[in-house]
């Protein structure tokens, strides 16, 4: 099994509020992947940084994360996404405000990977998802 890591985990590691060892304790020796969705979310953070210093720090973190293996989005991912979005709509919810989260879940489901996040509420109603929740532990 492998792991797809939610954007919030990458951000917590870069900010030092979650240690890489905390993530490794969960993922072990399993492969860890980055999603194009996460690339987009992190790039957005770089481009909207409120000042040059923060932008530079975010850009450096972005470059480090780009070294991680990328899990592609393909036609099968799109089919899984469509199924999940339809399920959520039929269950009385809406997928429109959760598009990025559903894409991440679709990738994880497609490949049989765990999705590591700290945002349980964003994913806990998605059927077939192997959701692993990591607590955020502030570091001194």
N, C-alpha and C positions, 0 to 999 in steps of 0.2 A: 504494500500500500504506500501511496505517496500523500503529500499534503499540499493543498493550495492555501496560501496564507492571505488572509484579509488585509486590506490596506491599513487598518487601524493597528495591527500588530507591527507592521513595518515601521509605522510612524512612532509607536511606543519604543521600539528598539533604538531608533535613531535619536529620540529625545532622551534616552536613558531611563525611562520609567519602566522598562521591561528589559531584562538582561537576555542576551542571546542564549545564555545557558538555560533560562526558563523555557525558551522556545525549544531548544534542543532536548530538554528533559521530556517534552511531549512528543516531538517528531523522531527522536532517536536517530537511527541511521537511514531512515526512509528518505526518499527524494523529496525535496521542497521546491515548489514552483511559484512563479510570479505570473500574474494574469495581465493581458493587455488592458483590462479594466483598471487594474491597480496602476499600471503605467500612466493611463489617462488621468486618474485621480491625483497621483503624485505630481504629474506635470502641471496640472491645474494649480496645485499648491505652490509650485515654483513660480509660475507666471503671475500669480495674484499675491505674492508676498508683499507685505506692507512697506518694506524698506530693503535697501541693497544688501545689508548684512544678513538678514533673514533669507533673502533670495539666494545669496551665495551659499549659505549653509544647506538650504533645501536642495540646491543644484548639486552639491557635493554628495549628499545622501542619495539623490536620484541616480547619479552616475554609479555609485557603489551597488545599488540595487539592480541596475541594468545588467550586472554580471550574472545574476541568478538565471537559471533556466526558465524560459518562457513557455507556458502552456497555451498552445494556439486555440483560437476560436474558429470552428469550421461549421459546415452544414449540419452535422449531427448535434453540435452545441446549440445551433439555432432551433432544431426540432425539440430538444429538451427544454429550451427556454419557452417555446410556444406551449408545450404541454404544461409547464409549471405556471405560466401566466394565466392560462385558461383555468387551471385548477384553482388558483387564488381568486380569480374573478367569480367562478361558480360557487366558491365558498363564501361569497359576500364581500370580498375585499377588493382591492385594486392593486394592480402591478405597476401602475404608471409612476408612482413616486419611488419605486424600489427597483428601477431597471438595472442599475449596477449590481445590486445585491443578487438579483435573480440570475444575471449573467454569471457571476461568480459561482453561485450554487449550481447552475447548469454545467459549468465546466467540471466542478468537483463530482457531480453525479455521473456525468458522461464517462469519466475516467476511473470511477470507483475510489476517489481520493477523499480524505477527510478535509473539511474546511475549518481551519483554525482561525478563530475570531475571539474578540471579547464582547462583541455586540450580539448576544444571544437573541434578543428580541427582533433583530433584523432578519433572522433566519429560522427561528424555531417552528414556524408553521409550514415549512417547505418539506413536502413528503419525499422520502428517499435520500435525504441529505444526511451524511455522517458528519454531524456538527460537533466540533470540539471547542469548548469555551475555555479560554485562558484568562485567569484573573490578572488584572493590572496591579502590579506590586511596585509602589514608589520606591526608588532607590535613594539612599542617603547621598 
